[in-house]
Amino acid sequence: MSNQVPVLKSQLSPPPVKDQFIHRIKLHRQLQLIPNYPLTIIYAGAGYGKTVGLSRFIQDLDSKSCWLTVAEYDQHIIRLLTKMVTAIQSASPEFGRDLMDQFNQLNQHVKDDELWTLMTMMVNEIEALNDELVLVIDDVHVLNQAHSFHKWMQLLIKHIPKTFTSSYRLGINLTGHHYNN
């Protein structure tokens, strides 16, 4: 399926921040802490400035970063993970070759044991990165029917290694989903 997944380039870029915008000092201070944690979830209602704040944060960041804005059409786990790997490849081109091969071997319906495999492969690929990387996944709330993604995310959070704090950051902008470890 993944070799048929179209990736809209605008989904891989943070939205531009206008010269004049409302500075949210508290949010900006909190975003500056993202490099201290392997996973950051930003949760607030519409209009609170999450996307603009994250976009501004990415612009000011000294390390590698990548961005994925998900759309309602990204409900299928393979489509979504393909786009996630493509986003990471924009900052680290060597990333995810084995994952993409695995995506090509999977059917439309991904079983729970295959979710485990995909999570394991993603974690191993991330750990192999040599440079620090921040991945922002924006608008996760539109994936309200993506049960496989939420299972995959629960597995990722449960098994996220401590080494992520030195190599990889994941910032997620969502409204409507809670992930617990």
C-alpha positions in Angstrom: 0.0 0.0 0.0 2.7 2.5 0.9 4.1 2.8 -2.6 0.7 4.2 -3.5 0.6 6.7 -0.6 0.6 10.3 -2.0 2.4 12.7 0.3 1.3 16.3 0.1 4.4 18.4 0.5 2.5 21.0 2.5 1.9 18.3 5.1 5.6 18.1 5.7 6.2 21.8 6.4 5.2 23.9 9.4 2.9 26.7 8.5 4.7 30.1 8.2 4.5 32.3 11.2 3.5 35.9 10.3 5.7 38.7 11.5 2.9 40.0 13.7 1.3 37.4 15.9 0.3 37.2 19.5 3.3 36.1 21.6 2.3 33.5 24.1 5.2 33.8 26.5 4.1 30.9 28.8 3.6 28.6 25.8 7.0 29.6 24.4 8.7 28.9 27.7 7.1 25.5 27.9 8.0 24.7 24.3 11.6 25.5 25.1 11.5 22.4 27.4 10.8 20.0 24.5 14.5 19.1 24.1 14.5 17.8 27.7 11.9 15.1 27.1 11.6 12.2 24.7 7.9 12.9 24.1 5.9 16.1 24.5 2.1 16.2 24.0 0.5 19.6 23.6 -3.2 19.5 24.4 -5.5 22.4 24.2 -8.7 23.5 22.5 -8.9 25.1 19.1 -7.5 28.6 18.8 -5.0 28.4 21.7 -2.0 28.8 19.4 -0.6 25.3 19.5 0.3 25.1 15.8 1.7 28.6 15.6 3.7 28.1 18.8 5.2 24.8 17.5 5.9 26.4 14.1 7.8 29.3 15.8 9.6 26.8 18.0 10.7 24.8 15.0 12.0 27.9 13.3 14.1 28.8 16.3 15.4 25.3 16.9 19.1 24.6 16.6 18.8 20.9 15.9 17.2 18.9 13.0 13.5 19.0 12.9 10.6 17.6 10.8 6.9 18.2 10.6 3.8 16.3 9.7 0.4 17.8 9.7 -2.1 14.9 9.6 -5.3 15.1 7.7 -8.6 13.2 8.1 -7.6 11.1 5.1 -4.6 9.7 7.1 -6.7 7.4 9.3 -5.1 4.2 7.9 -2.0 3.3 9.9 0.2 2.4 6.9 -0.7 5.7 5.2 0.1 7.6 8.4 3.3 5.9 9.2 4.5 6.2 5.6 4.0 10.0 5.9 5.7 10.0 9.3 8.7 8.2 7.8 8.7 10.6 4.8 8.7 13.5 7.2 11.7 12.2 9.2 13.5 11.4 5.9 13.2 15.2 5.1 15.7 15.7 8.0 17.5 12.3 7.9 17.3 10.8 4.4 18.7 7.4 5.5 15.9 6.9 7.9 13.2 4.2 7.5 14.2 2.2 4.5 13.4 -1.1 6.2 10.2 0.4 7.5 9.1 1.4 4.0 9.8 -2.2 2.8 7.7 -3.6 5.7 4.8 -1.2 4.8 4.8 -2.6 1.3 4.4 -6.2 2.6 1.4 -5.4 4.8 -2.3 -5.7 3.8 -5.0 -3.1 4.4 -5.9 -4.5 7.8 -2.9 -4.4 10.2 -3.1 -6.9 13.0 -1.9 -6.2 16.6 1.3 -8.3 16.2 2.1 -6.3 13.1 1.6 -3.0 15.1 4.1 -4.3 17.6 6.5 -5.0 14.7 6.0 -1.6 13.2 6.6 0.1 16.6 9.7 -2.0 17.3 11.1 -1.2 13.9 10.4 2.5 14.3 12.0 2.6 17.7 15.1 0.8 16.4 15.4 3.2 13.4 15.1 6.2 15.7 17.7 4.9 18.0 20.1 4.4 15.0 19.8 8.2 14.2 23.1 9.9 14.9 21.7 13.4 15.2 19.2 14.9 17.6 15.8 15.2 15.8 12.5 16.8 16.7 9.4 15.5 15.0 6.2 17.5 15.3 3.0 15.7 14.4 0.3 18.4 14.2 -3.5 18.0 14.3 -3.6 14.4 15.6 -7.1 15.1 16.8 -8.4 14.5 13.3 -7.4 10.9 13.7 -10.4 10.1 15.9 -11.2 6.9 14.0 -7.6 5.8 13.6 -7.7 3.0 16.2 -4.6 1.3 14.9 -2.6 4.5 15.2 -3.7 5.0 18.8 -2.8 1.4 19.6 0.6 2.0 18.0 1.1 5.2 19.9 0.2 3.5 23.2 2.9 0.9 22.4 5.4 3.5 21.5 4.8 5.5 24.7 4.9 2.3 26.8 8.2 1.2 25.3 9.9 4.5 24.6 13.6 4.1 25.6 15.4 6.5 27.8 18.0 7.0 25.1 15.4 9.0 23.2 16.2 11.9 25.4 19.5 12.3 23.7 18.5 11.5 20.1 14.9 12.1 19.3 12.0 14.2 20.4 8.4 13.8 19.4 6.0 16.8 19.8 2.4 16.0 19.2 -0.3 18.7 18.9 -3.6 17.1 19.6 -7.1 17.7 21.0 -9.3 14.9 22.1 -6.9 12.0 22.9 -5.1 11.1 26.0 -2.1 8.7 26.0 -1.1 7.1 29.2 2.1 5.2 30.1 
